[in-house]
Amino acid sequence: MLYSVLADAVLLFHFGFILFVGGGGLVVLRWPKVVWLHLPIAAWGVWIELSGNICPLTPLENHLRRLAGEQGYSGGFIEHYLLPIIYPPGLTRGVQFTLAAVVVLLNAAIYGYVIYRRRAARG
């Protein structure tokens, strides 16, 4: 039971991590110092998408599920949990590049606004 709870905790952390990768720039609008946490996390998320690698949280969750007597899953977190919701036919490399581009562009726009706002406040 403990391993099952730990696997679920990793799953929730992983989901929150993905949300923060994509939307952490919005948090920076409210709390600008969060930029120092968000930038490396966003860079990691984009790198994972572009490189085609699997986030280490996925094998960790699978390992904990196997220790709990449950079955792990193949592929990554996105393919297993989010793909059926967002992209029913399958996740392709093109989709992964698109996701990475959306994350970069969204956060670049938000950071541009944060920089503009800071400069305007100084001047």
Beta strands, then each sheet from edge to edge (+ up, - down):
end
